[in-house]
Structure formats: structure tokens, C-alpha cells
Amino acid sequence: MDMRLFELVLLSVIGFCSGENVLPPGPMNGALGESVMFNTSIGSAGPFITIIWNFNGGSGSGSVLVVTVTPGGTTPTPGYLGRISVNNITGSMELRELTLGDTGTYTVNLVPNIGDALNGETTLNVYEPVSNVTVSANATDLVELNDTVSLTCSASGSSLSYQWRNGSSDITAGGRVQLSDGGRILTISSVLRSDRGPLYCIAHNVVSTGTSDPFYLNIS
């Protein structure tokens, strides 16, 4: 094995122990299919002799090499071909076309021309954006003060939270109103004509928000 290549492989495994964390503490958040920028906090400290980025998805397989940058060029590993750009002056890295498998810990090791080696670590969480938010009910023709109705919000996306509205007013639990299954199910007992709507479900995560079409109850 070429001696320089051996050194790069060794550095990718053991990292550096000098210098403070040059990456934001995180977690950073990204959307499936979009891009994220890992910006270092060192300004224009380069160019660097060597830049090494590693990834650990926490699956027990350990750290894997993402990309190495030397004066000879940028060399991403096969899983990152076409998805990686590295700034040789700042050491920052852009990761494109995010997948859910990109969730994990990222480390960078920087060897400047002058001074100590620098290193950093941060965490990235990748979320599927919210889509297809719909509302359904176990009944829509109801008798005022007599019937109880349960409405269910369905949506695609990861790590979703839910909020309900009647018109422009938020619906909160209490009295005749119950929220269950993490807020996904809205139950209204002894319905009133004011409960007819328009009712909306809003589903959201840290990267996006989606709102259902208006849903109406027929209350007589």
C-alpha cells in the first residue's frame, strides 16, 4: 500500500485528539432528498494538507470514510459520489440528496499547513417531509348534544406532531374534547353545532408542515 494512502486510512480510523470542536454541537436537521451544509467555525484557515470526513450511523458497524481531500484532489467513497462538496479553505462539507440512512454522527479531521490538527463532531437527523395530510371521521351526520365523533388525522412523514383547528381557532383537550394517539385522534363528545368546522389537522416535524383540506361535520 502507498505510504500516503496508509496514513490517510489510519487517520480516518483513529482521528485526531488535538484542537477543540470546530463543528456546531447539533443536532443538525435535514429533509429527505435535500441538502445540508456542515459549516466549520474556523473561518478561512486553509488550505489544508488533509481533510477527512467520517460518518457513524450507530448501527454497530463503526465509523466509515466519507471523503478525503488532499492537494491532489477530492476523493469521496462510493456511497457519496456526486453528493459531496468540500471547501478546502474552511473544511466545510455539503452533503446532497439526503437519505434517511444519512442520519448519524459526522466527524472532520483537518491538518493545516501551520499549527495543530483540528477536529470536530456533530449529529445530523434526516426527516421525511410531511405530505398527504387527510382527515377522516367515524361519522359525519350527528345529532347535537347527543352524539360523539372521533376524527383521525393521517399523514406521511417522519417524527410527526399533530395540531387541530376549528376555523382559525386551535382545538385543545379538555371538557368535551379529548386528544389521543399523540394528538392524531380528536374525539368530541356531546357535539355542538359550533363543532361542525371547517376542521383542519396540521401535521409537522422539524423540517416541514402540512395542513389537511377543510373537513365538515353535519350536525342537526
C-alpha positions in Angstrom: 0.0 0.0 0.0 1.2 3.5 -0.8 2.5 5.1 2.4 0.4 8.3 1.9 -2.7 6.2 1.4 -1.9 4.2 4.5 -1.6 7.4 6.5 -5.0 8.6 5.3 -6.7 5.3 6.2 -5.1 5.3 9.6 -6.2 8.9 10.3 -9.7 8.1 9.2 -9.8 5.3 11.8 -8.2 7.0 14.8 -8.9 10.7 14.2 -7.0 13.5 15.9 -7.0 14.3 19.6 -5.9 17.9 19.4 -8.0 21.1 19.0 -11.5 22.0 20.1 -14.7 21.0 18.3 -14.9 23.0 15.1 -18.4 21.9 14.2 -21.8 23.1 15.7 -22.9 20.8 18.6 -26.1 19.9 16.8 -28.2 18.1 16.2 -28.5 19.4 12.7 -31.7 18.7 10.8 -32.1 17.9 7.1 -35.0 16.9 4.8 -35.1 13.8 2.7 -33.8 14.5 -0.8 -32.5 17.9 0.1 -29.0 19.2 1.1 -27.3 20.1 4.3 -24.1 22.2 4.9 -21.7 21.2 7.7 -20.0 24.6 8.3 -16.9 24.7 10.4 -16.2 27.5 12.9 -12.6 28.2 11.9 -13.1 30.7 9.0 -10.6 30.7 6.2 -7.9 28.6 8.0 -6.9 26.6 4.9 -5.8 25.4 2.5 -5.3 22.2 4.4 -2.8 19.4 3.8 -5.5 16.8 4.6 -9.3 17.0 5.2 -11.0 13.8 6.3 -14.8 13.4 6.9 -16.2 10.3 8.6 -19.7 9.0 9.3 -21.1 6.7 12.0 -24.7 5.7 11.6 -24.8 4.0 15.0 -25.7 0.6 13.6 -22.7 -1.1 15.2 -20.6 -1.1 12.0 -18.4 1.7 13.3 -17.1 4.8 11.5 -16.9 4.8 7.7 -14.9 7.2 5.5 -17.0 9.8 3.6 -14.3 11.8 1.7 -10.7 12.7 1.8 -9.2 16.0 0.5 -5.5 16.4 -0.3 -3.6 18.8 -2.6 -4.1 16.1 -5.2 -7.9 16.4 -5.2 -11.2 15.3 -3.5 -11.9 11.6 -3.2 -15.4 10.6 -2.0 -16.1 7.0 -1.2 -18.5 5.2 -3.5 -21.7 5.9 -1.4 -21.0 9.6 -1.7 -20.0 10.0 -5.3 -21.8 13.1 -6.7 -23.2 14.0 -3.4 -20.2 15.7 -1.7 -18.5 19.1 -2.0 -15.7 20.2 0.4 -14.3 23.7 0.8 -10.5 23.3 1.1 -10.2 26.8 2.8 -12.8 26.2 5.6 -13.0 22.4 5.6 -16.9 22.7 5.4 -18.8 20.0 3.6 -22.1 20.0 1.7 -24.0 16.7 1.6 -26.7 16.5 -1.1 -29.6 14.1 -1.9 -30.1 13.2 1.7 -31.4 9.8 2.6 -32.7 8.5 5.9 -29.6 6.5 6.2 -27.5 9.7 6.4 -28.8 10.1 10.0 -25.9 9.8 12.4 -22.6 11.4 13.6 -20.2 13.2 11.4 -16.5 13.9 12.3 -14.0 16.1 10.5 -10.2 16.0 10.9 -8.2 18.9 9.5 -4.4 19.1 9.1 -3.4 22.7 8.3 -0.1 23.8 6.8 0.8 25.5 10.1 -0.4 24.7 13.6 -2.1 21.8 15.3 -4.6 19.5 13.7 -8.2 20.4 14.2 -11.2 18.1 14.7 -15.0 18.4 15.1 -18.1 16.2 15.6 -21.8 16.9 15.1 -25.0 14.9 14.6 -27.4 15.0 11.7 -31.0 13.9 11.7 -32.8 13.4 8.4 -36.6 13.6 8.3 -39.1 12.7 5.6 -41.1 15.9 4.9 -44.8 16.0 5.7 -47.2 15.1 2.9 -50.7 13.7 2.2 -52.4 15.1 5.3 -56.0 13.9 5.5 -58.9 13.8 8.0 -61.5 11.0 8.3 -64.3 10.5 10.9 -66.2 7.6 12.2 -69.4 9.5 11.4 -70.4 12.8 9.8 -74.1 13.0 10.3 -74.6 13.8 14.0 -77.2 14.9 16.5 -76.4 18.0 18.6 -75.8 17.2 22.3 -76.3 13.5 21.7 -73.5 12.1 19.6 -69.8 11.6 19.9 -67.4 11.8 17.0 -63.8 10.7 16.5 -61.7 12.2 13.8 -58.4 10.7 12.7 -55.5 12.6 11.1 -53.4 10.6 8.6 -50.1 11.9 7.1 -46.8 10.7 5.6 -43.5 11.8 7.1 -41.2 11.0 10.0 -41.4 12.1 13.7 -44.8 13.8 13.2 -46.7 16.0 15.7 -50.3 17.0 15.3 -52.5 20.0 15.9 -56.2 20.5 15.3 -58.1 23.7 14.4 -61.7 24.7 14.1 -61.6 27.5 11.6 -58.8 29.7 12.9 -59.0 28.6 16.5 -56.8 25.9 18.0 -58.5 22.9 19.5 -57.2 21.9 22.9 -58.0 18.9 25.1 -60.5 19.5 28.0 -64.2 19.1 28.7 -65.9 17.6 25.7 -62.6 17.3 23.8 -60.0 14.5 24.0 -56.8 14.1 22.1 -55.2 10.7 21.8 -52.5 8.7 19.9 -50.1 11.6 20.2 -52.7 14.1 19.1 -53.6 12.2 15.9 -57.1 11.3 17.1 -59.6 14.0 18.1 -62.7 12.9 20.0 -65.6 15.4 20.6 -68.5 14.3 22.8 -72.0 15.8 23.0 -71.3 17.7 19.8 -72.4 21.2 19.3 -73.2 23.0 16.0 -70.1 25.1 16.5 -68.1 21.9 16.2 -69.1 21.5 12.5 -66.0 23.2 11.2 -64.2 23.8 9.0 -61.9 21.4 10.9 -58.2 21.1 10.0 -55.4 18.8 11.0 -51.9 20.3 10.9 -49.0 17.7 10.8 -45.5 18.9 11.3 -41.9 17.9 12.0 -38.7 19.9 12.3 -38.3 20.3 8.5 -41.9 20.8 7.2 -45.6 21.4 7.9 -48.7 20.2 6.1 -52.4 21.0 6.5 -55.4 18.9 5.5 -58.2 20.1 3.4 -61.2 21.5 5.4 -63.4 18.8 6.9 -67.0 19.5 7.9 -69.4 17.7 10.2 -73.2 17.7 9.6 -74.8 18.4 13.0 -78.6 18.7 13.3 
